Amino acid sequence: MKKIILNIINKLAEKYDTCEPCELADYLGVVIIERPLGDKLGAYMYIKKTKTIFINSSLDEALKRIVLAHELGHAILHKTQNCYFMKNNTLLLTSKFEWQANFFAANLLIPDSLLNNYYGYTINEISTIENIPVELLKLKFDLI
């Protein structure tokens, strides 16, 4: 499945010349709605044949981008499934669909070359500097 997801990301990046989740959602006709969601970070729903992503409006911009990439993974990989991104399960690999969406987000958002800039740094230091959750960095660089 990893190769399939990486291939999808490469094709999207090549076709639309971007890896920005908001731009890709727009190109793919995915509706994004920001609103208070309580303890949920976000959700993907397939509503009346429309791919719809809900993002918790109380999140900071960096986390909104990560949640959007995760939910976009659901929109692309699990088109007709309804999926919820819960705070208490954020980046834990609790199900096949969640793992796939996390893997999609990690590989969409984190360039392959990132580690080249941080020789000698720990994964925690890179996480802090780049404002990327450790779990996504570990997933991206196959450290899990």
QUILINDA-V182272 format. One record per residue. RES is the residue in three letters. SS is DSSP state (~ for helix, > for strand, _ for the rest). PHI is phi in radians with two decimals (none if undefined). OMEGA is omega in degrees with one decimal (999 if undefined). Layout:
res->[RES & RES]
ss->[SS & SS]
phi->[PHI & PHI]
omega->[OMEGA & OMEGA]
//
This chain:
res->[MET & LYS & LYS & ILE & ILE & LEU & ASN & ILE & ILE & ASN & LYS & LEU & ALA & GLU & LYS & TYR & ASP & THR & CYS & GLU & PRO & CYS & GLU & LEU & ALA & ASP & TYR & LEU & GLY & VAL & VAL & ILE & ILE & GLU & ARG & PRO & LEU & GLY & ASP & LYS & LEU & GLY & ALA & TYR & MET & TYR & ILE & LYS & LYS & THR & LYS & THR & ILE & PHE & ILE & ASN & SER & SER & LEU & ASP & GLU & ALA & LEU & LYS & ARG & ILE & VAL & LEU & ALA & HIS & GLU & LEU & GLY & HIS & ALA & ILE & LEU & HIS & LYS & THR & GLN & ASN & CYS & TYR & PHE & MET & LYS & ASN & ASN & THR & LEU & LEU & LEU & THR & SER & LYS & PHE & GLU & TRP & GLN & ALA & ASN & PHE & PHE & ALA & ALA & ASN & LEU & LEU & ILE & PRO & ASP & SER & LEU & LEU & ASN & ASN & TYR & TYR & GLY & TYR & THR & ILE & ASN & GLU & ILE & SER & THR & ILE & GLU & ASN & ILE & PRO & VAL & GLU & LEU & LEU & LYS & LEU & LYS & PHE & ASP & LEU & ILE]
ss->[_ & ~ & ~ & ~ & ~ & ~ & ~ & ~ & ~ & ~ & ~ & ~ & ~ & ~ & ~ & ~ & _ & _ & _ & _ & ~ & ~ & ~ & ~ & ~ & ~ & ~ & _ & _ & _ & > & > & > & > & > & _ & _ & _ & _ & > & > & > & > & > & > & > & > & _ & _ & > & > & > & > & > & > & > & _ & _ & _ & _ & ~ & ~ & ~ & ~ & ~ & ~ & ~ & ~ & ~ & ~ & ~ & ~ & ~ & ~ & ~ & ~ & ~ & _ & _ & _ & _ & _ & > & > & > & > & ~ & ~ & ~ & _ & _ & _ & _ & _ & _ & ~ & ~ & ~ & ~ & ~ & ~ & ~ & ~ & ~ & ~ & ~ & ~ & ~ & ~ & _ & _ & ~ & ~ & ~ & ~ & ~ & ~ & ~ & _ & _ & _ & _ & ~ & ~ & ~ & ~ & ~ & ~ & ~ & ~ & _ & _ & _ & ~ & ~ & ~ & ~ & ~ & ~ & ~ & _ & _ & _ & _]
phi->[none & -0.97 & -1.10 & -1.10 & -1.11 & -1.08 & -1.13 & -1.06 & -1.07 & -1.07 & -1.15 & -1.11 & -1.08 & -1.22 & -1.19 & -1.85 & 0.97 & -2.81 & -2.12 & -1.30 & -1.04 & -1.15 & -1.16 & -1.10 & -1.03 & -1.08 & -1.05 & -1.56 & 1.28 & -1.55 & -1.42 & -2.01 & -2.18 & -1.78 & -2.86 & -1.07 & -2.20 & 1.11 & -1.54 & -1.58 & -1.36 & -3.02 & -2.73 & -2.03 & -2.39 & -1.78 & -1.99 & 0.84 & 1.11 & -2.06 & -1.33 & -2.28 & -1.96 & -1.86 & -2.10 & -1.17 & -1.18 & -1.49 & -1.36 & -1.29 & -1.07 & -1.11 & -1.24 & -1.01 & -1.13 & -1.16 & -1.10 & -1.08 & -1.09 & -1.07 & -1.19 & -1.11 & -1.03 & -1.08 & -1.06 & -1.54 & -1.57 & -2.31 & -0.86 & -1.82 & -1.62 & -1.66 & -2.32 & -2.11 & -1.80 & -1.62 & -1.05 & -1.31 & -2.14 & -0.59 & -1.92 & -1.37 & -1.53 & -1.57 & -2.66 & -1.02 & -1.12 & -1.19 & -1.06 & -1.10 & -1.15 & -1.15 & -1.10 & -1.03 & -1.05 & -1.03 & -1.41 & -1.32 & -1.57 & -1.89 & -1.18 & -1.00 & -1.42 & -0.93 & -1.13 & -1.04 & -1.43 & -2.29 & -1.05 & 1.56 & -1.53 & -1.46 & -1.09 & -1.17 & -1.14 & -1.09 & -0.99 & -1.15 & -1.12 & -1.55 & 1.01 & -2.14 & -0.97 & -0.92 & -1.04 & -1.21 & -1.08 & -1.12 & -1.14 & -1.05 & -1.73 & 0.96 & -1.80 & -1.74]
omega->[179.3 & -178.2 & 178.8 & -179.4 & 178.7 & 177.8 & 177.8 & 179.7 & 179.6 & 178.9 & 177.6 & -179.1 & 179.9 & -177.1 & -173.7 & 177.6 & 177.7 & 170.3 & 178.0 & -174.9 & -179.3 & 178.8 & 179.2 & 178.2 & 179.3 & 179.2 & -176.3 & 178.7 & 178.4 & -179.5 & 177.4 & 179.3 & 175.1 & 177.4 & 176.8 & -178.4 & 179.7 & -177.3 & 178.3 & 175.7 & -178.1 & 178.7 & 170.7 & 177.2 & 174.7 & -172.8 & 179.0 & 178.5 & 177.6 & 175.7 & -175.0 & 177.1 & 174.5 & 178.6 & 178.3 & -176.2 & -178.6 & -178.9 & 173.5 & -172.9 & -179.5 & 179.6 & 175.9 & -179.1 & 179.0 & 179.5 & 178.5 & 178.7 & 177.7 & -178.5 & 175.0 & 174.3 & 175.7 & -177.6 & -178.2 & -173.8 & -173.8 & -167.1 & -173.7 & 178.7 & 172.0 & -173.5 & -178.5 & 179.4 & -174.0 & 177.3 & -175.4 & 177.0 & -168.4 & -174.2 & 176.1 & -176.8 & -171.2 & 178.6 & 179.2 & -179.2 & 179.9 & 177.2 & -179.0 & 178.9 & 176.8 & 178.6 & 176.8 & -178.4 & -178.8 & -176.3 & 174.8 & -171.2 & -172.7 & 179.8 & 179.2 & -174.9 & -173.5 & -176.2 & 178.8 & -178.4 & -170.9 & 177.4 & 178.9 & 178.5 & 174.1 & 177.9 & 177.6 & 177.5 & 178.3 & 178.3 & -178.8 & -177.5 & -175.3 & -177.8 & 178.4 & 178.3 & 179.0 & -177.7 & 178.5 & 177.7 & 179.3 & 179.1 & -179.0 & -173.6 & 172.5 & 179.6 & -179.2 & 999]
//
